Amino acid sequence: MAFMSWRALLLAGVAALGLVQLTPWAGTGSQPKPAVSTNCETWDREASQGIATLISDNSPAAELRLDEALLQLRRARKNCRAGSITLAGHDYTSLHQTFPVSTGSIQPAAPNSLSAGR
């Protein structure tokens, strides 16, 4: 009976060491995210300003453009939260091209330069 409890204690010790080994690995994945969210926040703010110009337009064409832009903005936000900066960058670049006056500070090359650094 004492021999089985010794094995259980050894197994628990090995499992604990395994978890300790995984702890630093799990922590490194969350470090780059603040920089990513900062870029996404900037892109999002600028794209939102461009989309806001459609809100006062009641025409059917503007309503359709608003629906499409909101779907694209939601997709870009979802991709940013998931860490898919390249995909989000494509959506934000497309929004910039649709609304170039209001979102002039988003440059189409910016998402590509982020993915090269990753």
Buried (B, 14 or more C-beta within 10 A) or exposed (E): EEEEEEEEEEEEEEEEEEEEEEEEEEEEEEEEEEEBBEBBEBBBEBBBBBBEBBEEEEEEEBEEBBEEBEEBBEBBBEBBEEBBBEBBBBBBBBBBEBBEEBBEEBEEEBBEEBEEEE
